[in-house]
Amino acid sequence: MNPNNYTIKSQEALQRAHLIAQENEHQQIENEHLFKAVFEIDKHVLPFLLKKINVKLEILKHALNNQLKSFSKVSGTNIMWSQKTGKTLNEASIFAKKMKDEYVSIEHLILAIFKSDTNIAQMLKDHGATEKNLLSAIEELRKGNRVTSQSQEDTYNSLEKYAKNLNKLALEGKLDPVIGRDEEIRGILQILSRRTKNNPI
């Protein structure tokens, strides 16, 4: 496993998985550790994908934590990747090549974990996840882009991250009403309507 082939977020997830196993005194890093690590370090990709495939985030988190508690504790030993997790990381690299990506990103790790023969994969399936709807959600997230840089995940859904959809807020009735600004609004409309080219009105 070459860390240079992974995006920064994926590298952080691998490091965090090691730390989670260490904190819980587990001898091996399992797919469950890796998935929890993705939960902790990624605030955009995983929540977006789970929401799109209608998986309840909090219920899955709770089930995952219970699963981690059930692992046997061994103190004072070297922590290593389990055979299943090693296979998952290889699978993530295969997904990256299939999708013509230059780096292994968070979504490749999620797909590989889903494809693994593990409890977390079964939990996702029990919540209604399929490989088809996961791939479809990834396509929607990426909007046709490929992973060509190590910070690619930061570019996903930039508009949603840094801007507010006023139309959506208005439809949901979450916008404060504009009261007592009739004169100001008329003044703005008059000024804007004077423009003949690229008229914003």
C-alpha positions, 0 to 999 in steps of 0.5 A: 500500500503506497500512501502517495496513491491516496488522497489526503482525506483517504490517508487521514482515514487510514491513520484515524482507523489505526488510532481508533483500533489503538484507543479501543485496544484492538489487535487488528484494524478492521473494516469497521474501524476504517468506516468509523474513521471515514465518518470522523474525518469526512464531513461531506462525501459519506453524509451526502452518499448515505443521504442519497441512498436513504440510510439513516446516519445516526442509526448506522453510527450507533450500530457501528459503535456497538459492533466496535465494542463487541471486538475483543481487547488485546493490550500491548501488541502491535496493531496490524491491518486485518486480512479483510481490510487489506483486501478492502484496500486492494479493492479500493485501488481496483475501483479507482482504476475502473473509474479512471481516477489517479488517486484512491479517494473516500468514495473508493474506500466506501465502495470497497467496504460495501463490497467486503464480507464484513458486518459493516457491509451487511449493515449498509445492505440492511439499511437498503444500500446497493452497489448500483445506488451507491455508484449513482450517488457518487456520479451525482456527487462528482458531476462528471469529474474524476479524482485528479488531485490529492485534495479532490474531495474538497471540490465536491459540492462546493456551491452547497458548502459555501453558499445558500440556496435561497429558492430552496429556503423560500420554498421551505418557508425558512427565509425571514420576510422582507417587511417595510422595504417597498421604497428601497426595493422599487429604487433597486428595481429602477436602477437595475432596469436602466441597464440595457446590456446583461440586464439582471432583471 
